Amino acid sequence: MQYHAQALAGAGVEVDLIGYEGSELPRELRESPRLRCHLLRASRPAPRRPRLLFVAGSALRVLRQCGQLLWVLLFRIDRPNVVVVQNPPAVPTLLLAVLAARVRRAKLVVDWHNFGYAMLALSLDPHHPLVRVARWYERRLARFADAHLCVSRAMQATMRTQWGVAAAVLYDRPAARFQAASAEARRELRQRLADAVPEMVVARPPAIVVSPTSWTADEDFDLLLDAVQRCDRLLSEPAPGSEPERVALLVLLTGRGPLRAAYEERMRRMPLRRIRLRALWLSPPDYPLLLAAADLGLCLHRSAAGVDLPMKVSDMFGAGLPVCAFDYGPCLAELVHAGENGLLFSSAEELARQLCRVAGELPGGASWLERLRENVLAHRQTWEEGWQREAWPVLSRLLGAE
């Protein structure tokens, strides 16, 4: 949504951006004269309580979110011509966006990155009554929107055939701040990031694999931990000319999310010899630098619905970083092409082999990785380019209609 706001402001549109407080906005948004930001207070994680109290507390948090968002939509901002909302989260955001658009006589655009009911099915049985209600809720509310954007052709086809809704495809692409770097520039970037990641700048630096993550249930961290342990055992086996005590691979998981604390504790207990596994949070300026400085990107996204595409892969491609991605189905081929701009895996054993391959050939240069990097750069497109071609025709038509 920050990308939408920046692109709309750049097109001369006055924008009100509504979102939860947290990390600092990028400088381009903070300094835009056409953008006003309205921050909502983020809900704190729910403490462990008896089930009844947990349900009651969750209901109160949803009601508070409704009140905050409706107050901003109905009273804090000037009457909008168009309301753009991202889905998920579907509850309560989608319903409130529909309500606000109708009350204020505005057009409504839904930008579909996934289906909320599919995300819920990761925690509950897909046939659970709540999942069925959530699916009905999204399908029903989708028909109140004036236009739809979605992230893949597979999602577009699903919405057309199963929901009777027409959507334009807007692929996730990187913002302009994601830039590739030469081998020499990557070494310099590692020096700049030494305070955050000191393991980068030791005398014999390890190969660096970075996995941007939101620490949510649609990413397979169990598979990663299994693969890292397998890879560490293989790297620890004596081999002629090897340095069995040297760290050969540094795996960095960036971001914040609900599952981070639990997996950090498990990572701390893992007896690894040749691999360092770290979770960290980087500031908005440092995050693109880390992607440009890494040797390989890692995507653990499993896809809740099977038709969404992981946005973090686009960020990595923007930084010229080849990606090793979990192969969750045919939809992924719209983004990652095995052997051309990345690698695929479908099990912990396959991922362990890919990690060992990186650790065994780096540092010192790996021609196959450089070839993947060259292919990534050859097909690189920025968010702005794709947005102008795919989203602006939809939004400009609605902005001109009263």
RODREN-56650 format. One record per residue (C-alpha): residue in one letter; chain; x, y, z. Coordinates in pm, 1 decimal. Each point is the difference from the previous one (the first is absolute). Example, Ala and Ser with C-alpha at 12.3 -4.5 7.8 and 13.67 -1.06 7.14 Angstrom:
REM RODREN-56650
{atom "a","A",{1230.0,-450.0,780.0}}
{atom "s","A",{137.0,344.0,-66.0}}
This chain:
REM RODREN-56650
{atom "m","A",{0.0,0.0,0.0}}
{atom "q","A",{297.2,230.9,52.6}}
{atom "y","A",{93.8,-62.8,-363.3}}
{atom "h","A",{-353.1,89.5,-112.7}}
{atom "a","A",{10.5,318.6,207.1}}
{atom "q","A",{335.5,105.9,-140.4}}
{atom "a","A",{-102.0,-71.4,-360.1}}
{atom "l","A",{-331.7,183.8,35.2}}
{atom "a","A",{167.6,301.1,159.7}}
{atom "g","A",{254.4,-2.1,-282.9}}
{atom "a","A",{-289.1,9.1,-247.8}}
{atom "g","A",{-130.3,319.6,161.3}}
{atom "v","A",{-269.1,-157.0,217.9}}
{atom "e","A",{-62.1,117.5,358.0}}
{atom "v","A",{38.4,-310.0,218.3}}
{atom "d","A",{-103.5,-90.2,356.4}}
{atom "l","A",{195.4,-307.8,112.8}}
{atom "i","A",{-153.0,-190.9,292.8}}
{atom "g","A",{198.0,-270.6,176.9}}
{atom "y","A",{127.4,-130.8,331.5}}
{atom "e","A",{283.9,172.5,180.7}}
{atom "g","A",{329.2,-185.3,5.9}}
{atom "s","A",{314.4,42.8,-207.0}}
{atom "e","A",{83.7,335.6,-152.5}}
{atom "l","A",{-139.3,84.6,-343.3}}
{atom "p","A",{247.3,23.1,-290.1}}
{atom "r","A",{138.1,348.8,-60.3}}
{atom "e","A",{-187.2,32.3,-332.4}}
{atom "l","A",{-332.3,-26.2,182.0}}
{atom "r","A",{96.7,214.2,298.4}}
{atom "e","A",{104.9,285.7,-227.2}}
{atom "s","A",{-282.9,-20.6,-255.4}}
{atom "p","A",{-209.0,321.8,3.3}}
{atom "r","A",{-303.4,-188.2,-135.3}}
{atom "l","A",{-10.9,-269.3,268.8}}
{atom "r","A",{-151.7,9.1,348.1}}
{atom "c","A",{57.7,-295.6,228.8}}
{atom "h","A",{-254.2,-109.8,264.8}}
{atom "l","A",{135.9,-251.5,251.5}}
{atom "l","A",{-210.9,-251.2,190.0}}
{atom "r","A",{117.2,-146.1,328.5}}
{atom "a","A",{120.1,-355.3,-49.4}}
{atom "s","A",{-153.7,-273.3,214.3}}
{atom "r","A",{232.4,-172.4,244.2}}
{atom "p","A",{42.0,-377.9,-26.0}}
{atom "a","A",{-260.4,-177.6,209.7}}
{atom "p","A",{140.3,-156.3,320.3}}
{atom "r","A",{-64.4,-363.6,80.5}}
{atom "r","A",{-342.4,-23.2,161.2}}
{atom "p","A",{-283.1,-250.9,42.3}}
{atom "r","A",{-183.3,-53.7,-328.0}}
{atom "l","A",{-310.6,199.7,95.2}}
{atom "l","A",{206.0,302.1,108.4}}
{atom "f","A",{212.7,-26.1,-313.6}}
{atom "v","A",{-309.4,7.9,-223.3}}
{atom "a","A",{-144.6,293.4,193.4}}
{atom "g","A",{329.3,189.1,-20.5}}
{atom "s","A",{26.5,-64.4,-373.2}}
{atom "a","A",{-353.4,129.8,-54.8}}
{atom "l","A",{81.5,317.1,192.2}}
{atom "r","A",{312.2,57.0,-210.9}}
{atom "v","A",{-202.0,-35.4,-320.2}}
{atom "l","A",{-257.6,248.4,129.1}}
{atom "r","A",{275.2,246.4,87.1}}
{atom "q","A",{149.5,-39.5,-347.0}}
{atom "c","A",{-342.3,64.9,-152.7}}
{atom "g","A",{-41.2,315.2,203.3}}
{atom "q","A",{344.2,136.4,-86.1}}
{atom "l","A",{-28.8,-69.5,-371.0}}
{atom "l","A",{-357.1,126.3,-38.0}}
{atom "w","A",{85.3,321.5,184.9}}
{atom "v","A",{281.2,73.4,-245.4}}
{atom "l","A",{-193.9,-104.3,-310.0}}
{atom "l","A",{-318.6,186.2,86.3}}
{atom "f","A",{119.1,306.0,192.9}}
{atom "r","A",{376.5,60.2,-12.2}}
{atom "i","A",{58.6,14.0,-375.2}}
{atom "d","A",{-164.3,205.2,-272.3}}
{atom "r","A",{-255.1,-183.9,-213.2}}
{atom "p","A",{200.5,-227.7,-230.3}}
{atom "n","A",{-74.7,-67.8,-364.7}}
{atom "v","A",{146.9,-349.4,25.7}}
{atom "v","A",{71.8,-232.8,292.8}}
{atom "v","A",{273.1,-259.3,-64.1}}
{atom "v","A",{21.9,-287.4,249.7}}
{atom "q","A",{236.0,-297.2,10.1}}
{atom "n","A",{-135.9,-346.8,74.2}}
{atom "p","A",{85.2,-177.1,228.1}}
{atom "p","A",{-62.7,95.3,275.1}}
{atom "a","A",{-364.6,-56.1,-79.7}}
{atom "v","A",{-145.8,32.7,351.6}}
{atom "p","A",{-103.8,267.5,74.2}}
{atom "t","A",{181.3,209.8,-262.7}}
{atom "l","A",{-187.0,-110.0,-311.6}}
{atom "l","A",{-345.2,53.9,152.2}}
{atom "l","A",{96.6,343.2,135.9}}
{atom "a","A",{143.1,104.8,-336.3}}
{atom "v","A",{-326.0,-96.1,-172.2}}
{atom "l","A",{-201.2,188.4,262.0}}
{atom "a","A",{217.0,314.2,-15.5}}
{atom "a","A",{-3.2,5.0,-380.3}}
{atom "r","A",{-379.9,-17.8,-6.8}}
{atom "v","A",{-53.1,259.1,274.3}}
{atom "r","A",{242.1,246.2,-159.0}}
{atom "r","A",{-107.6,-75.0,-358.6}}
{atom "a","A",{347.3,-112.3,-105.3}}
{atom "k","A",{112.9,-268.9,-242.2}}
{atom "l","A",{156.4,-310.3,156.3}}
{atom "v","A",{303.4,-191.7,-130.6}}
{atom "v","A",{114.8,-322.0,167.5}}
{atom "d","A",{363.1,-105.2,-50.9}}
{atom "w","A",{1.2,-377.7,54.7}}
{atom "h","A",{329.8,-146.9,121.9}}
{atom "n","A",{-159.3,-315.2,137.9}}
{atom "f","A",{-332.8,-128.5,130.0}}
{atom "g","A",{-63.8,49.8,370.9}}
{atom "y","A",{-198.0,-323.0,30.8}}
{atom "a","A",{295.7,-194.4,-140.5}}
{atom "m","A",{228.7,154.4,261.4}}
{atom "l","A",{-249.6,-100.4,270.5}}
{atom "a","A",{-4.1,-356.5,-134.3}}
{atom "l","A",{370.2,-28.6,89.0}}
{atom "s","A",{-97.3,10.4,367.4}}
{atom "l","A",{-334.7,-179.4,-26.0}}
{atom "d","A",{-123.6,-289.2,-209.9}}
{atom "p","A",{-88.1,121.1,-353.9}}
{atom "h","A",{-352.9,-132.1,58.1}}
{atom "h","A",{-40.3,172.8,336.7}}
{atom "p","A",{-321.4,206.8,20.5}}
{atom "l","A",{198.3,319.0,66.0}}
{atom "v","A",{199.7,-51.4,-319.4}}
{atom "r","A",{-322.2,-46.3,-196.3}}
{atom "v","A",{-145.9,317.4,151.5}}
{atom "a","A",{320.9,190.6,-77.2}}
{atom "r","A",{-11.3,-116.8,-362.4}}
{atom "w","A",{-363.6,109.9,-35.2}}
{atom "y","A",{86.2,334.4,162.8}}
{atom "e","A",{280.8,75.4,-247.9}}
{atom "r","A",{-190.0,-115.2,-308.5}}
{atom "r","A",{-306.1,200.0,101.1}}
{atom "l","A",{185.4,322.5,77.3}}
{atom "a","A",{213.1,-27.2,-315.0}}
{atom "r","A",{-311.2,69.8,-206.3}}
{atom "f","A",{-43.1,342.3,162.1}}
{atom "a","A",{332.5,123.4,-138.2}}
{atom "d","A",{21.6,209.2,-315.0}}
{atom "a","A",{330.9,-152.3,-114.8}}
{atom "h","A",{248.6,-266.1,102.1}}
{atom "l","A",{374.2,-50.8,-26.9}}
{atom "c","A",{170.4,-332.7,70.3}}
{atom "v","A",{356.7,-132.0,5.7}}
{atom "s","A",{-8.1,-289.4,-246.8}}
{atom "r","A",{-177.9,-135.5,-305.3}}
{atom "a","A",{-88.4,-310.5,201.8}}
{atom "m","A",{-180.9,218.6,255.9}}
{atom "q","A",{-166.5,195.1,-279.8}}
{atom "a","A",{-135.6,-324.8,-149.1}}
{atom "t","A",{-123.2,-125.3,339.7}}
{atom "m","A",{-185.8,322.5,71.4}}
{atom "r","A",{-156.4,-0.3,-345.9}}
{atom "t","A",{-112.9,-362.8,-6.6}}
{atom "q","A",{-91.0,-55.0,367.9}}
{atom "w","A",{-106.3,346.3,113.8}}
{atom "g","A",{-126.4,162.3,-319.6}}
{atom "v","A",{233.2,296.6,61.1}}
{atom "a","A",{227.9,158.7,-260.6}}
{atom "a","A",{343.7,108.9,122.9}}
{atom "a","A",{299.4,160.8,-170.6}}
{atom "v","A",{338.1,-158.0,71.5}}
{atom "l","A",{249.0,226.0,178.6}}
{atom "y","A",{315.1,-200.9,64.5}}
{atom "d","A",{201.8,84.5,308.4}}
{atom "r","A",{321.6,166.9,-107.3}}
{atom "p","A",{281.2,169.0,190.8}}
{atom "a","A",{10.0,369.1,83.1}}
{atom "a","A",{275.9,209.2,-153.8}}
{atom "r","A",{202.3,-10.9,324.7}}
{atom "f","A",{82.7,-366.1,-63.5}}
{atom "q","A",{314.8,7.5,-211.0}}
{atom "a","A",{246.5,-266.8,-109.2}}
{atom "a","A",{368.8,21.8,88.1}}
{atom "s","A",{322.1,-127.2,-157.7}}
{atom "a","A",{219.0,-253.5,181.9}}
{atom "e","A",{225.6,280.7,125.7}}
{atom "a","A",{-299.2,209.6,107.4}}
{atom "r","A",{-144.1,-299.6,185.2}}
{atom "r","A",{320.5,-24.0,205.9}}
{atom "e","A",{-28.2,369.3,84.3}}
{atom "l","A",{-364.9,-40.3,99.5}}
{atom "r","A",{94.3,-279.1,240.5}}
{atom "q","A",{241.0,236.6,169.7}}
{atom "r","A",{-278.0,257.2,37.8}}
{atom "l","A",{-225.4,-262.9,160.3}}
{atom "a","A",{268.2,-124.5,239.8}}
{atom "d","A",{-167.9,149.4,309.8}}
{atom "a","A",{-322.4,-190.0,-66.7}}
{atom "v","A",{160.2,-320.6,-131.3}}
{atom "p","A",{364.4,-29.3,120.1}}
{atom "e","A",{36.0,-353.8,-141.6}}
{atom "m","A",{7.1,154.8,-349.1}}
{atom "v","A",{342.9,155.6,35.1}}
{atom "v","A",{221.3,-268.0,156.5}}
{atom "a","A",{330.1,-91.8,-165.3}}
{atom "r","A",{-161.0,-284.3,-196.9}}
{atom "p","A",{-360.2,117.3,-42.2}}
{atom "p","A",{-265.9,-267.4,-46.5}}
{atom "a","A",{-245.3,-24.6,-284.6}}
{atom "i","A",{-306.2,208.8,85.7}}
{atom "v","A",{-357.7,-120.5,-48.7}}
{atom "v","A",{-278.1,242.4,95.7}}
{atom "s","A",{-367.7,-79.6,46.0}}
{atom "p","A",{-234.9,299.8,36.4}}
{atom "t","A",{-297.8,-119.6,198.3}}
{atom "s","A",{-312.3,115.1,182.4}}
{atom "w","A",{22.0,-293.5,244.4}}
{atom "t","A",{-348.9,-124.8,-83.4}}
{atom "a","A",{-154.4,-345.5,-36.0}}
{atom "d","A",{28.3,-5.3,-380.6}}
{atom "e","A",{380.0,-24.3,22.3}}
{atom "d","A",{158.3,-336.9,76.0}}
{atom "f","A",{255.4,66.1,274.2}}
{atom "d","A",{-3.9,-362.7,115.7}}
{atom "l","A",{123.6,-104.6,-342.8}}
{atom "l","A",{275.7,262.3,20.2}}
{atom "l","A",{125.0,-115.4,340.9}}
{atom "d","A",{2.6,-360.3,-120.3}}
{atom "a","A",{193.2,97.9,-314.2}}
{atom "v","A",{253.3,208.0,195.0}}
{atom "q","A",{73.9,-292.5,233.3}}
{atom "r","A",{42.6,-235.8,-295.7}}
{atom "c","A",{227.5,246.0,-176.9}}
{atom "d","A",{208.1,59.0,314.0}}
{atom "r","A",{61.7,-373.1,40.4}}
{atom "l","A",{113.8,-26.6,-361.5}}
{atom "l","A",{228.9,301.5,26.3}}
{atom "s","A",{148.2,-134.1,324.8}}
{atom "e","A",{115.3,-326.0,-160.1}}
{atom "p","A",{380.0,-0.8,-42.0}}
{atom "a","A",{116.7,66.4,-354.8}}
{atom "p","A",{347.2,52.5,-149.3}}
{atom "g","A",{103.8,363.9,39.7}}
{atom "s","A",{-312.2,93.1,195.9}}
{atom "e","A",{-13.7,228.8,303.5}}
{atom "p","A",{-249.0,-182.8,221.0}}
{atom "e","A",{-17.9,277.2,261.6}}
{atom "r","A",{-50.9,292.1,-240.8}}
{atom "v","A",{-353.1,133.8,-38.0}}
{atom "a","A",{-87.9,-77.1,-362.3}}
{atom "l","A",{-355.6,131.0,-18.8}}
{atom "l","A",{-187.9,289.2,161.0}}
{atom "v","A",{-380.6,-22.7,-24.0}}
{atom "l","A",{-181.0,322.9,91.5}}
{atom "l","A",{-376.4,25.9,53.1}}
{atom "t","A",{-117.9,360.5,-1.9}}
{atom "g","A",{-327.9,150.2,111.5}}
{atom "r","A",{-249.5,-14.6,284.5}}
{atom "g","A",{-306.5,-213.5,56.1}}
{atom "p","A",{-197.6,-219.7,238.4}}
{atom "l","A",{215.4,-313.9,-31.2}}
{atom "r","A",{340.7,162.0,33.9}}
{atom "a","A",{52.0,-36.4,376.9}}
{atom "a","A",{-83.8,-370.9,6.7}}
{atom "y","A",{230.3,-83.3,-291.1}}
{atom "e","A",{282.8,218.7,132.7}}
{atom "e","A",{-2.5,-209.2,315.9}}
{atom "r","A",{22.6,-320.2,-204.6}}
{atom "m","A",{280.6,146.3,-210.3}}
{atom "r","A",{201.1,88.6,311.5}}
{atom "r","A",{-16.2,-362.9,116.2}}
{atom "m","A",{124.3,-147.7,-328.4}}
{atom "p","A",{357.7,-136.8,29.9}}
{atom "l","A",{133.9,126.8,-334.7}}
{atom "r","A",{370.5,-4.3,-89.1}}
{atom "r","A",{41.5,131.3,-355.3}}
{atom "i","A",{-318.3,208.7,-31.0}}
{atom "r","A",{-118.5,311.1,183.1}}
{atom "l","A",{-375.6,51.7,4.6}}
{atom "r","A",{-122.2,342.7,109.2}}
{atom "a","A",{-323.1,197.5,12.7}}
{atom "l","A",{32.2,376.3,-16.5}}
{atom "w","A",{-189.0,320.5,-70.5}}
{atom "l","A",{148.6,260.6,-232.6}}
{atom "s","A",{-101.1,361.1,-55.0}}
{atom "p","A",{-166.3,86.1,-335.9}}
{atom "p","A",{328.8,146.7,-139.5}}
{atom "d","A",{207.0,-306.8,102.7}}
{atom "y","A",{-239.2,-268.1,-125.7}}
{atom "p","A",{66.6,60.2,-374.7}}
{atom "l","A",{374.2,11.5,75.9}}
{atom "l","A",{-11.2,-343.7,160.4}}
{atom "l","A",{-178.6,-149.0,-300.9}}
{atom "a","A",{259.0,152.1,-234.4}}
{atom "a","A",{285.0,-129.4,217.9}}
{atom "a","A",{-124.2,-361.4,21.5}}
{atom "d","A",{94.7,-293.9,-221.1}}
{atom "l","A",{-340.7,-169.8,-15.9}}
{atom "g","A",{-355.6,78.1,107.2}}
{atom "l","A",{-222.8,-257.4,167.5}}
{atom "c","A",{-380.6,-10.8,-22.0}}
{atom "l","A",{-187.5,-229.1,241.6}}
{atom "h","A",{-347.3,106.6,-116.0}}
{atom "r","A",{-237.6,-297.2,-32.3}}
{atom "s","A",{-302.7,192.5,-131.6}}
{atom "a","A",{-326.0,-34.6,186.2}}
{atom "a","A",{-219.2,8.2,-311.4}}
{atom "g","A",{248.5,-121.9,-259.2}}
{atom "v","A",{-62.4,303.6,-221.2}}
{atom "d","A",{193.9,277.4,175.9}}
{atom "l","A",{361.3,100.8,-61.5}}
{atom "p","A",{251.4,89.4,274.0}}
{atom "m","A",{71.5,373.3,-9.1}}
{atom "k","A",{340.5,-40.3,166.1}}
{atom "v","A",{127.6,-181.5,-308.9}}
{atom "s","A",{-64.0,317.2,-198.0}}
{atom "d","A",{209.4,198.3,249.1}}
{atom "m","A",{284.4,-249.0,-38.0}}
{atom "f","A",{-18.6,10.8,-379.3}}
{atom "g","A",{7.7,379.5,19.4}}
{atom "a","A",{333.8,-26.5,181.9}}
{atom "g","A",{131.3,-237.0,-267.5}}
{atom "l","A",{-15.2,-293.7,240.5}}
{atom "p","A",{-76.4,-351.5,-131.9}}
{atom "v","A",{-261.5,-183.4,205.6}}
{atom "c","A",{-32.0,-353.8,130.6}}
{atom "a","A",{-375.2,-47.6,47.7}}
{atom "f","A",{-230.0,-266.8,138.1}}
{atom "d","A",{-184.4,-150.4,-297.2}}
{atom "y","A",{-364.6,21.7,109.6}}
{atom "g","A",{-161.8,-38.0,-341.1}}
{atom "p","A",{-34.0,114.1,-361.7}}
{atom "c","A",{-83.0,359.5,98.8}}
{atom "l","A",{358.1,56.4,115.3}}
{atom "a","A",{117.8,-37.8,-361.2}}
{atom "e","A",{-145.9,345.3,-67.3}}
{atom "l","A",{289.4,136.4,209.1}}
{atom "v","A",{282.4,-252.6,53.0}}
{atom "h","A",{148.6,-198.2,-289.5}}
{atom "a","A",{220.7,-283.3,121.0}}
{atom "g","A",{349.6,18.1,-142.6}}
{atom "e","A",{-61.2,347.2,-146.5}}
{atom "n","A",{-57.8,246.1,283.6}}
{atom "g","A",{-8.1,-235.9,296.4}}
{atom "l","A",{-15.0,-346.2,152.0}}
{atom "l","A",{-288.5,-209.1,133.2}}
{atom "f","A",{-36.0,-250.8,281.3}}
{atom "s","A",{-290.4,-203.6,134.2}}
{atom "s","A",{153.8,-175.2,302.5}}
{atom "a","A",{254.1,58.6,275.6}}
{atom "e","A",{240.1,-238.3,-171.7}}
{atom "e","A",{-13.1,198.0,-325.2}}
{atom "l","A",{47.2,331.3,179.4}}
{atom "a","A",{294.4,-142.6,195.2}}
{atom "r","A",{168.8,-94.5,-328.7}}
{atom "q","A",{-55.1,350.4,-138.2}}
{atom "l","A",{144.0,159.1,315.6}}
{atom "c","A",{301.7,-231.2,-5.9}}
{atom "r","A",{56.0,90.0,-362.1}}
{atom "v","A",{13.4,368.7,86.6}}
{atom "a","A",{220.1,-55.1,305.7}}
{atom "g","A",{237.0,-226.5,-191.5}}
{atom "e","A",{65.5,240.7,-287.0}}
{atom "l","A",{0.1,335.2,178.4}}
{atom "p","A",{186.3,218.9,72.9}}
{atom "g","A",{228.4,-1.0,-300.0}}
{atom "g","A",{-258.7,22.4,-272.7}}
{atom "a","A",{-265.8,-233.6,-130.1}}
{atom "s","A",{-63.2,27.6,-371.4}}
{atom "w","A",{-346.4,-157.5,22.3}}
{atom "l","A",{-113.4,257.5,255.6}}
{atom "e","A",{140.4,285.9,-205.9}}
{atom "r","A",{-186.1,-134.1,-302.9}}
{atom "l","A",{-325.1,-0.8,198.4}}
{atom "r","A",{74.1,353.6,117.9}}
{atom "e","A",{54.3,117.5,-358.2}}
{atom "n","A",{-335.1,-147.4,-104.4}}
{atom "v","A",{-174.4,171.9,292.4}}
{atom "l","A",{142.8,335.8,-104.7}}
{atom "a","A",{-84.8,-52.9,-366.7}}
{atom "h","A",{-373.4,-24.6,80.6}}
{atom "r","A",{-15.4,247.0,289.8}}
{atom "q","A",{-301.3,232.7,7.8}}
{atom "t","A",{-81.1,255.2,268.4}}
{atom "w","A",{-330.0,47.4,179.4}}
{atom "e","A",{-46.4,338.6,-164.5}}
{atom "e","A",{28.6,-147.1,-351.1}}
{atom "g","A",{-247.0,-278.9,68.6}}
{atom "w","A",{-239.1,225.1,191.8}}
{atom "q","A",{-19.7,250.2,-284.9}}
{atom "r","A",{-83.6,-276.0,-246.9}}
{atom "e","A",{-229.6,-221.5,209.6}}
{atom "a","A",{-155.7,200.6,285.4}}
{atom "w","A",{-13.9,362.4,-111.6}}
{atom "p","A",{-251.0,-64.8,-282.9}}
{atom "v","A",{-239.3,-151.2,257.9}}
{atom "l","A",{50.9,268.2,264.2}}
{atom "s","A",{3.8,298.1,-235.7}}
{atom "r","A",{-335.5,-105.6,-147.6}}
{atom "l","A",{-156.4,-5.2,346.1}}
{atom "l","A",{167.6,322.1,111.5}}
{atom "g","A",{-153.3,177.8,-298.0}}
{atom "a","A",{-351.0,-133.7,76.7}}
{atom "e","A",{-227.6,174.1,246.7}}
